[in-house]
Amino acid sequence: MAIPMDRRKRLLDLKYNQRSQFNFVVDGLYGPKAQLLENQCKSIRDGVTKDDPSCEHHLYWSDPPERVLAIKKFRDLGVTAKFKELTTWLVKDCGLKVTVEPSVLLEETIVKDDAYKEVRESLITWDDSSREECLGAVDFIICLGGDGTLLYTSSLFQESIPPIISFHMGSLGFLTPFVFDNYRSDITRVLKG
């Protein structure tokens, strides 16, 4: 049930006339590979068949995701330790290409960690001339921080934003529903679609 390539291109060419006030793509196209499918689930209650709201939308990958943008709360040592754990798992166990902000590769706790050197050297980042191209290749986003970090992450994308899985590590957490302790199972579910 993938969107045909000619329609997909037309959707990418559209600006805001096909978007809701909340900037969601009406036809369910998110980033280069993801889309949301309409409700595919039915429930039967009291002999009546209805759409099951528990699976109102389903993430579908047209191709397996290969590239993830990992965003972290800036200069927070607790988040940085979990960021290194996460990116090590993504690179070594999942075989994903991990993109990070340029500022992450300048943080002292990342630069001076010899045990993290192999992973650090595999991380992808951008400069001013390659920012748009680099972010355009991201299949999904993992956000480590609070609501502010999540809002900042969404501001990096001017068009269709890839799916985001956000882990609560800030002070509020209204928009960040996932707990970091479960990151492996949560991200594995996202990778499977």
LUMBAPA-924245 format. One line per 8 residues: number of its first residue (from 1); their letters; for each residue x, y, z of C-alpha. Coordinates in nm, 3 decimals. Example, Ala and Ser with C-alpha at 12.3 -4.5 7.8 and 13.67 -1.06 7.14 Angstrom:
# residues 2
1> as> 1.230/-0.450/0.780  1.367/-0.106/0.714
# end
This chain:
# residues 193
1> maipmdrr> 0.000/0.000/0.000  0.294/0.232/-0.075  0.242/0.569/-0.240  0.337/0.543/-0.612  0.656/0.729/-0.702  0.488/0.987/-0.930  0.237/1.078/-0.656  0.516/1.074/-0.397
9> krlldlky> 0.712/1.327/-0.605  0.405/1.551/-0.639  0.359/1.539/-0.262  0.719/1.639/-0.205  0.680/1.926/-0.451  0.378/2.065/-0.269  0.433/2.334/-0.011  0.176/2.425/0.251
17> nqrsqfnf> -0.147/2.401/0.051  -0.181/2.029/0.134  -0.095/2.061/0.502  -0.307/2.104/0.809  -0.256/2.388/1.053  -0.034/2.154/1.256  0.201/2.095/0.959  0.121/1.725/0.916
25> vvdglygp> 0.124/1.596/0.560  -0.233/1.512/0.470  -0.147/1.206/0.260  0.079/1.056/0.527  0.427/1.107/0.378  0.696/1.155/0.645  1.057/1.190/0.539  1.209/0.994/0.251
33> kaqllenq> 1.078/0.645/0.344  0.799/0.659/0.602  0.427/0.702/0.570  0.126/0.647/0.792  -0.139/0.405/0.677  -0.505/0.460/0.749  -0.673/0.259/1.023  -0.630/-0.106/0.926
41> cksirdgv> -0.778/-0.253/1.244  -1.133/-0.339/1.329  -1.282/-0.438/1.659  -1.608/-0.614/1.723  -1.798/-0.506/2.031  -2.154/-0.604/2.103  -2.179/-0.746/1.751  -2.084/-0.413/1.586
49> tkddpsce> -1.765/-0.377/1.378  -1.584/-0.046/1.429  -1.241/0.100/1.359  -1.012/0.016/1.649  -0.870/0.347/1.782  -0.576/0.168/1.944  -0.420/0.125/1.599  -0.558/0.431/1.427
57> hhlywsdp> -0.232/0.486/1.238  0.041/0.246/1.142  0.394/0.346/1.042  0.495/0.188/0.713  0.845/0.192/0.563  0.866/0.182/0.182  1.228/0.066/0.232  1.397/-0.030/0.559
65> pervlaik> 1.527/0.276/0.745  1.901/0.324/0.715  1.972/0.666/0.859  1.866/0.811/1.192  1.915/1.160/1.333  2.002/1.142/1.703  1.936/1.470/1.884  2.027/1.521/2.248
73> kfrdlgvt> 1.974/1.784/2.513  2.270/2.017/2.485  2.557/1.978/2.738  2.373/1.756/2.983  2.614/1.491/3.116  2.337/1.247/3.210  2.187/1.270/2.862  2.530/1.249/2.699
81> akfkeltt> 2.603/0.915/2.871  2.272/0.773/2.746  2.332/0.927/2.403  2.663/0.737/2.376  2.492/0.414/2.485  2.213/0.466/2.230  2.437/0.559/1.936  2.672/0.268/2.009
89> wlvkdcgl> 2.374/0.030/1.992  2.239/0.194/1.675  2.574/0.174/1.494  2.707/-0.161/1.616  2.394/-0.370/1.675  2.141/-0.217/1.433  2.385/-0.124/1.155  2.231/0.220/1.111
97> kvtvepsv> 2.402/0.535/0.988  2.367/0.789/1.268  2.356/1.161/1.198  2.421/1.411/1.477  2.441/1.787/1.512  2.789/1.937/1.461  2.793/2.066/1.820  2.766/1.710/1.956
105> lleetivk> 3.103/1.619/1.806  3.259/1.916/1.986  3.144/1.821/2.335  3.441/1.744/2.557  3.288/1.429/2.709  3.240/1.285/2.359  3.572/1.399/2.212  3.785/1.269/2.502
113> ddaykevr> 3.614/0.930/2.543  3.855/0.678/2.388  3.608/0.391/2.438  3.360/0.581/2.217  3.614/0.670/1.944  3.509/0.403/1.692  3.142/0.503/1.711  3.224/0.877/1.718
121> eslitwdd> 3.423/0.843/1.396  3.128/0.674/1.222  2.881/0.952/1.310  2.764/1.175/1.026  2.717/1.550/1.063  2.682/1.853/0.840  2.824/2.196/0.774  2.639/2.502/0.645
129> ssreeclg> 2.655/2.388/0.282  2.542/2.028/0.342  2.277/2.076/0.616  1.970/2.048/0.395  2.101/1.746/0.202  2.211/1.569/0.521  1.880/1.624/0.702  1.687/1.531/0.386
137> avdfiicl> 1.839/1.182/0.397  1.719/1.112/0.754  1.463/0.830/0.777  1.360/0.888/1.140  1.466/1.085/1.445  1.548/0.987/1.802  1.524/1.272/2.047  1.679/1.256/2.396
145> ggdgtlly> 1.568/1.544/2.616  1.252/1.721/2.709  0.980/1.913/2.533  1.222/2.195/2.441  1.460/1.953/2.271  1.171/1.800/2.079  1.043/2.141/1.965  1.395/2.241/1.863
153> tsslfqes> 1.425/1.916/1.663  1.108/1.988/1.470  1.241/2.335/1.384  1.529/2.177/1.190  1.285/2.064/0.920  1.101/2.311/0.700  0.907/2.054/0.500  0.793/1.703/0.584
161> ippiisfh> 0.946/1.589/0.911  1.050/1.225/0.952  0.893/1.021/1.233  1.027/1.112/1.578  1.059/0.887/1.879  1.126/1.105/2.181  1.261/0.987/2.515  1.182/1.191/2.825
169> mgslgflt> 1.496/1.330/2.990  1.390/1.684/3.057  1.187/1.859/3.321  0.843/1.860/3.155  0.778/1.563/2.931  0.431/1.641/2.793  0.553/1.570/2.439  0.813/1.304/2.516
177> pfvfdnyr> 0.624/0.985/2.606  0.896/0.719/2.594  1.116/0.608/2.885  1.483/0.561/2.798  1.514/0.231/2.986  1.298/0.071/2.712  1.480/0.230/2.417  1.587/-0.098/2.254
185> sditrvlk> 1.237/-0.243/2.233  1.075/0.092/2.142  1.322/0.164/1.861  1.305/-0.196/1.737  0.927/-0.153/1.700  0.982/0.167/1.500  1.237/-0.006/1.277  0.986/-0.283/1.204
193> g> 0.713/-0.030/1.121
# end
